[in-house]
């Protein structure tokens, strides 16, 4: 029997079976409200294989997902039977739909005005929604049930003690249900079935992070994603259901296009305008309107063609496989494109037909609406794949303009980040519009938070996504406004690189990548991965897309992509990118350079080579070559290391010739850079000797000889040991400091800081001036190549800040042609004009306590439960004079209330009086005091807040100048968020982010979750958290590098808050401190800045991000310009 006839018999049989079953249900003697069993049905209709075939058809025709609701409503069953009878009249009509391009050999559902003809899973695409809902409900239950126990095992490791044991089960259940819901919702948007694992891991990661009862996670997002990805057994066990969900979900989305919404029409108009602008900029409005109308018709044609392809399978009660659906989508698209091209071409001139690529118009619509599977090329061009630029991606030749920038843009992550921000900001009008949309979206959630005091689970997720988008856009705007010079410089370089038209295209690409990941897209794109959250990899995806379009790229499978990397095998072998194309497996198995290190290395090489070509001898060239040489010394060990070094510099070759060229190039590169390393070591040694030997010139008679010998020794030493020489240059006195620390510990020496400070304070200015003059003359003579050395903060000038040693103990061995001599401390004078050492005592100063008076502040209660009912809270301020009379006494009071969404000031007491100023007399006699108590009313506005009351006293002790001191009292109401850090510790300019290259990203130490804030010495350092001072110390005894470690009272995931490089410490170990309290003064070791750190070294579990700081800091920024954040108010 022909297949066509079989399909028609199946449909007719199923129709009869449905009608018979419904009559059975209505019969009070047989069914009494229930359907017959499958056995009873098969006795009448042997071809029926499942009761689901009957139920699914009834759901579709009745328009209800719950079959029981249909059965309880006899009137509804009667209506279904009548509808079924009407359909039987249309079953004899033609099966071909003339309005769609459909092959004659593919019979379809009978068509009528009602179009209810095929039986089985559904009659047409519009009726699939109830089937989808039922399947989703059943699949969600299976997934969440199997997932809950896994989450219960994960949570204690992720959240620590922030959840009680009895809470874990409930929270795990909620996370499992939400993960299942989101996974099923997103799986319809995938491009490849292998993505299901990614969708699941992404959903689980976000469901944990955004759960309302999980304030902080102890692990990083990257580690959490890895743990989520490990739950693959859940996906595999439910893969059939997930595949069905993907198919049904896609069909449901496509069905909606038959009756497009207003939003869909707007999107089509926008896409049509963009396509016309790129292909036909001079098109008339009527032409644009015609194209837009044709594209809308394309959607309707496509939906009809897809019905023709897929409904015969559905009519048999079968759900097609994911691969079969994608094949049907491609066929439907190609046929619809053919109709679009034929119809549109009729309205064009012959010249326009030749000039335009008409097929590109519907292709753009198909890609945007996910109407067909994207090809690997399309995925990469959209920035959704694995393509990454390499050292040659943007170079057009050695002598192109700005060759060094072209190379570094292909390899340097920082250059890409900067260029990405520039490309977004280039479209300033669009940026402003996008920010306004994002702010509007965020305000909706913020209003809900204000009204409901929180968000539900799903809104919390959407709020998190909206905030992530706004953070990216706001950071871009801030870069554009505050770093105008860097923006203009980068824009000029990009324009030189791509040309004016290419710059527009690159900007469009950046925005496309941004919106694909941050706006609701019909394509599923990952939000988390092994590299953290989405904002971190957007720049590399953008330049990966641009490199792919230029056919010069490599593949990086560590990037979250929308497709399985196995799909890239064909394109990889065709790409001809050689060794560098398949970098991750090679780099993972050989040498000592990781993928990221190699990318950093090639970026550095690019900058160095370009610098030699363009500005040979400049400080930038020296800096990059220093970095290059250091990395080469660490990384190019063994054959694999050499191959990695050579890989990005080699051209495509074949067979043995290719191997020979690669080997020769690798050896040449190795020898070149090793020679460069030696030469740089020699230059660094000579420079070090010339500057550090300056005091030798003061030795009568033999001074010049000693100076030449000293310089020659260091030149030879640098040539022989370049890496050690670089270390000496960057840490010139670390060996003295370490030796003295050992001696000091062994002999118990102390109290030398004042002596050294006084000595250096006397001679410092003289030698500073001398060194500065000689060094400036030297660098002017030798050239800009030594600019790095003169600017290095740790090189000689300021180097002695790490020393705390007696003046008589300072000795420098000088080795030269005339032998060894010992130079006394009088010649070690290259210090800054300001003293590095303080004569003041290290004793801690208690707030409110000074030599002339004592100021105290107490609260009637330390903690209140959340009101209502209203409660009274009293504060008492006492100012007591000591041995001298106080005059001009002024006492003021500030009372602030701070919560997660609350921040207000209380200025009146319960009687309506002002609480400030405090009514003290103008004079207070010795040993007498002024005491004042006021009371405020604590009401519902104080819920979950911290009440901070600060009293400040100003007075003039007899015979002394004016003195100011302050003291605070803090009261908690409910459970305030104040137990975790908030605010800034000091004013100044952020100079290094948590992953800055100078020190915070240093893997040798494990990394610092910290920021550096640059300012002059002596600024107030404020406590940003309530807690106990755990330790106070000075590193190596240096009074400019005093440090405070605070243990927070209660903040999940946070064990310590650290304040480093202080010149004064105003608290003592064991002291309880409050938020906003002044705990010290900023110092200068080695340069004037404050290091502010969460947790101990290597522990990055608690991120230094909002809300724990007022504004996000670029994690990888490494200078004031790069960070672009000025702090004007603290705390």
Buried (B, 14 or more C-beta within 10 A) or exposed (E): EEEBEEBBEBBBBBBBBBBBBBBBBBEEEEBEEEBBEBEBBBEBBEBBEEBEBBBBBBBBBBEBBBBEEBBEBEEBBEBBBEEBEEBEEBBEEEBBBEEBBBEEEBBBBBBBEEBBBBBBBBBBBBBBBBBBBBBBEEBBEBBBEBBBEBBBEBBEEBBBEBBEEEBBBEBBBBBBBBBBBBBBBBBBBBBBBEBBBBBBBBBBBBBBBBBEBBBBBBBBBBBBBBBBBEBEEBBEEBEEBBBBBBBBBBBBBBBBBBEBEEEBEEBBBEBBBEBBEEBBEEBEEEBBEBBBBBBBBBBBBBBBBBBBBBBBBBBBBEBBBBEBBBBBBBBBBBBBBBBBBEBBBEEBEEEBBEEBEBEEBBBBBBBBBBBBBBBBEBBBBBBBBBBBBBBBBBBEEEEEEBBBBBBBBBBBBBBBBBBBBBBBBBBEEBBEEBBEBBBEBBEEBBEBBEEEEEBEBEBBBBBBBBBBBBBBBBBBBBBBEBBEEBBEEBBEBBBBBBEEEEBBBBBBBBBBBBEBBBEEBBBBBBBBBBBBBBBBBBBBBBBBBBBBBBEBBBBBBBBBBBBBBEBBEEBBEEBEBBBBBBBBEBBEEBBEBBBEBBBBBBBBBBBBBBBBEBEEBBBBBBBBBBBBBBBBBBBBBEEBBBBBBBBBBBEEBEEEEBEEBBBEBBEEBBEEBBEBBBBBBBBBBBBBBBBBBBBBEBBEEEBEBBBBBBBBBBBBBBBEBBBEBBBBBBBBBBEBBEEBBEEBEEEEBEEBBBBBBEBBBEBBBEBBEBBBEBBEEBBEEBEBBBBBBBEBEBBBBBBBBBBBBBBEBBEBEBBBEEEEBEBEBEBBBBBBEBBBBBEEEBEBBBBBEBEBBBBBBBBBEEEBEBBEEEBEBBBBBBBBBBEBBBEEBBBBBBBBBBBBEBEEEBEEBEEEEEBEEBEBEEBBEBEEBBEBEBBBBBEEBBBBBBBBBBBBBBBBBEEEEEBEBBBBBBBBBBBBBBBBBBBBBBBBBBBBBBBBBEBBBBEEEEBBBBBBBBBEBEBBBBBBBBBBBBEBBBBBBBBBBBBBBBBBBEBBBBBBBBBBBBBBBBBEBEBEBBBBBBBBBBBBBBBBBBBBBBBEBEBBBBBBBEEBBBBBBBBBBBBBEBBBBEBEEBB
